[in-house]
């Protein structure tokens, strides 16, 4: 009887230990909490802005800090395009930009003397507008606060115009979130200067 119980007992103990080890391995994997990360980012951004950009304004709805460096002379009128399935904000800006991490490292920028053009189609059916070709922070920078009765959540009343130049400092939730992208680590707030060369 003892010979039978001994291996059985050892097997049960081994399974229990394996379960504990498995649980510990799972416990080592951090669970992404967007709300907690946003709180962490908010503190980082406030300290960063206080140190480097004291004239920046805070948008309480998005947590984005921004400063208009030039308002622009264009008179582009943003429009909502109604399709069969959804309403979209469509526009094509041509820009020069620099994107930095908060440590000052540049992770992306337009080449000297060149521009980048984006064809943006943003679904307006959600609480905040999103587009797969740009990060949400750029949509907030470009879009007006509202078009008619539709609230878009943009940072400025008219949206960015030709000749506009804006400096935005954004929490990671409106950038790449918990994903690492090339030179951008996961959970990184980002700093952009965007100059609008043209918009159609």
Residue, then its C-alpha position, 0 to 999 in steps of 0.5 A: x500500500x505504501x509503495x502505491x501511495x508514495x508515487x501517487x503522493x509524490x505525483x500530487x505534490x509535483x502537480x501542485x508545485x507545477x501549478x504554483x510555478x505556472x501561476x508565478x510565471x503568469x504573475x510575472x507578465x504585467x497586465x496592461x491597464x490603460x487607466x493606470x497608464x494614463x495616470x502615469x503618463x499624465x504626471x510625466x507629461x505635466x512635469x515635461x511640459x512645466x520644464x520645457x513648454x510652459x506656454x502649452x495648453x491642456x486639453x482635459x478631454x484627451x490629456x493632450x498638451x498643445x501649443x499653436x506655433x502658427x495659426x495658418x492663413x488657410x481657410x480649409x473647411x472640414x467636412x463629414x462624408x456620409x457613406x452607406x455604413x458610417x460617417x467619416x471625416x476625410x482630408x489629405x494634409x501635406x506636412x513637415x513633422x518631427x516626432x520625439x520621445x520625452x528623453x529628446x530622442x527623435x524617432x521619426x521626421x520628414x527629410x530636410x526639404x521634403x514633405x509627407x502627405x496622408x490620406x486620412x479617413x476617420x470614422x466619427x462613429x466612436x467616442x473619439x475619431x480614429x484612423x489606421x494611417x495616423x495615430x489618434x493624437x494626430x486626428x485630435x490635432x487636425x480635426x476641429x472641435x465640432x462640425x455642426x452638432x457632431x463633436x469631433x474632439x479636436x484641439x482647436x475650433x477650426x482645425x489645422x489650416x494651411x500654414x498652421x504649426x502645432x506642438x503636441x505632447x501626447x499620452x501613450x493611449x493616443x500614440x501606440x499604447x502598450x505596443x513597441x513600434x520601432x524606436x518607440x518603446x511600449x507605453x511611451x508618451x510622445x512629442x510632435x511638432x507638425x507644420x501643415x504645408x497644405x491640406x485638401 
